Amino acid sequence: MAYSNIRYTEKVKHFTQYFGLLALLLLVWEALSRLGVIQPIILPPPSQIALVFYDLLKNGSLLKHIGISVLRVLEGFGIAAVLGLTLGMGIGLSQNLARMSDLIIQVIKPIPPIAWIPLAILWFGIGEQSKVFIIFLGAFFPVIINTIDGIRQTDHKLVEVARILEVSKSRFILEVVIPGAFPSIMTGLRVGLMVAWMCVVAAELIAASGGVGYLIMDARQLSQSDVVLVGMITIGIIGKLMDSIISWIEKKVITWKPVFIGV
């Protein structure tokens, strides 16, 4: 019974720590708005944003925009994950391929996805392909860079042991290199997914008629700051949910990864 009470107390403590600061900020924000310190036209109070959020959910428009954006993100991120993992493993395992591709990757990597919009329109038109392409570009480089780095960080002692024991190259890659690189690979996927959501607004600048990014841009033109914030918060919530899913998978697969418990 005492152990159960301790566990319950710890859960309450963790819940309070996790949501406490956010709740405090919302309360201060609401109070400053009601006192007139913050003008609603500039930054609407949380209560107004919550009402707008509820209205958009009730009439179904927000769910429609969410569905469109989620599909685009999943398509762009999915392509980026497949290509990024495949090429990243190839480059990480082959010095020749690494030398041939390094200059291209280092030159293209710093170019922001939004700079590709004119070319995306020329290549793919104003349909879904151009939007998915922008999201793909944003997610691709975090995945491939982290995959390459993860493979290159394989413990040299393990490499020497494998040589002494004359372990086959394929077995060494499957049983040592890839498992060792997995934490870095999962980090790349999480960062890539985050960047994919960051690119949604840019992607939906391309003649879009739906999506959370479109909702934000349309509300901006109508000076509806509360709707803009609803769109921004929606992207944050969905991004957090998707990141939590990948994090859960990572914990289930990478059982040897140390967990930080704080001080």
N, C-alpha and C positions, 0 to 999 in steps of 0.2 A: 504493500500500500504506500509506504514511504517512497519507494523507488518510482512508483507511478506518479506521485505528486511532484517529485523532482523533475521527471520527464515533462509533465504538463507545464511546470513553471519555466523550464528551459524553452519549450515551444512558444509560450506566451512572450518570453523575453526576445526570442529570435524574430517573432512576428512583429513585435513593437519596434525593434531595431530596423527591420527591413522596410516597414511602411511609416515609421514615426516621422522621419525627416520630411517625407513627401507630404504627409498630413499637415505638419506644421507649416510648410511653405504654402499649401493651399489655404489654410486658415488665415495666414498673414496677408496673402494675396486678396482673399475675399474681404477682409477687414479694411485694407487700404482702398479697395474699390468702393466700398460702402461709405467710407469717410470722404470720398472725392479726391483722394491723393492720386489715384490712377483713373484716368478717363476711360470709360467703357469703349469708346470708339477706337482708342489706341490699344487697349488690352482689356477685353471683357472679363468680368469676374468668373470664377469657376462655376458658380451656380448657373449663370447664363449659358456657359459652354455646355454644361450638363444637360440643360433643357434642349438646346439645339441638337446635341448628340442624340437625345431621346427622340426628338421629332424626326430626325433623319433616319433613325433606325425604324421608327414606327411606320413611316411612309415607304420604306423599302429602298429608298434611293442610296443610302450609305452602303447597304449590303450589296447592291448592284455594283457600285464603284469598287468595293472591296474585292468582289469576285473577279472583276476584270483585271485589277492590279495584281492580285495573287497569282492568277493564271500567267500573266506576263512575267512576273518574277520567277515563278517556277520553271517556265520555259527557258528564259535567259540564264538563270542560275544552273539549271540542269545541264544545258549545253556546255556552260563554262566549267562545271564540275567534271564532266566526262573528258573534255579536251584537256583541261588543266591537269587532271590526275594522270592521264595517259602520257601527255608530252612531258610533264614534270618528272615522272618516273623514268622515261626514256633519257631525258637530259641529265638527270641525276646519276644514272647508271653508266652513261657513255660520255667519256671525255671528248671524243670527236664531235658528237652531237652538241655537247655543251659549248665547245669553241665556235661551232658554226652558228649557233642560235643566240649566243650571249649578246652580241652587238644589237641584233634586231630587238630582243626583249628589252634591253636597257634603254633603247631609243624610244620605243613605242610606249613603254610602261608609264612615263610621266605625263603623257598626253591625257587630259581629262576627258571622260566619255562625252561630255556636252560638246566638245570641239569636233566630234565625229558626226554631229547631227546633219550638217550640210551634205556630207558624203553619204550618210545613211539614206537620206532622201533621194539622192541621185542613184544610188545602187538598188535600193529596195522600194522606192516610192514612199507614200505616206501611210501605208497599211501597217499591219501588225508586225511584219518582218523587221521594219526599221526600228520599232520600239524594242522588240526583243533583242536586236543587235546591240543597242545602246546598253541595255541591262547586262547582256553577255560580256561586253567589254569591261564594264565595271567590276564584275565578279571574277573574271578570268585570271587576272594577274595576281591577286592575293592567293588564289588556289595554286597556280603553277609555281610561284616563288616559294611558298611555304613547303610545297611538295619537294622541290629541288633541295631546299635547305635541310629538310628533314632527312632526306636520303644521304646527303653529304656529311651529315653529323653522326653517321654511324661510328660507333666506338672502334678505333683502330686496333685495340687489343682483340676485339672479336674477329676482325679481319685476319689478323695474324694467326689466331687460334684455328680459324677455318682453313687457312692455308696449310698449317701444320697437320691438321686432321684430314686434309685433302677432301674437304666437303665440296660437293658439286656446286657450280655457280648458281644454278636454278634453285637448289635447295637453300643455299645461303641467302639468296634474295628473298625467297618466300618466307623463310623461318627467322631471319635475323634482320635484314635491311628494312623490309616493309613494316614489320611490327615495331621496330625501333623508330621509324619515321612517322608512325601513325599519330602520335600526339601533335606533331607539327602539321600533318595533313588535316587533322580535324580543326586545328586553329585556322588554317587557310580556308576551310569550308565555312567556318563561322564568320570570319572577316569578309569572305566573298559574299555571303548572304546579306550581311549588313550593308555592304557597298551596293549590292543589287537593289535593296530598298531605297538607298540614297539616290540611285539613278532613276527611280520610278518617275519622279517629278520631271526630270530632264527628258526622259523617254516620252512622257505623255504631253510634252510640248509639241510633238509632231502630229498636228492635225487630229488630236484625239477627241472623241466624243464621250468618253467614259474613263473611269479609273480615279483613284484617290488623288493622284497628281493633277488630273484634269479638274477635279472638284476644288482643289486648292487654288489653281490658277484662275478658274472661273469666279470663285468667291473673291479673289484679290481684285479682279476687274470691277466687281460690284461693291467693293469696299466692305465686304462682310467678314470682318476680322474674326468673328466667333466661328464661322464656318471654316475659315482658314485653319484656326487652331484645332477644330474637330478633326480635320484632315491630317494635320501634323501628328496629333495624339494617336489617331488611328494607325498611322504608319508605325509609330513607336510601339504600340501595343502588339500589332501583328508581328513586327520584327522581333520583339522580345519573345513572343510565343514560339516562333520558328527557331530562334536561337536556343531556347530552352529544350526544344525537341532534339536538336543536334547535340546539345550538352548532355542530355539524358542518354542518348545513344553512345556518346563518347565514354561516359561513366560505366556503361554496361560492357562495352568492348574493351576499353583500356583499364583493366582492373589493377594494373601495376602502377598507374600514375599516382603520385603523392597528392594528397588533398591538403590545401592550406586551411588551417583551423584558427588562425589569428593568435593574438597574444592577450 
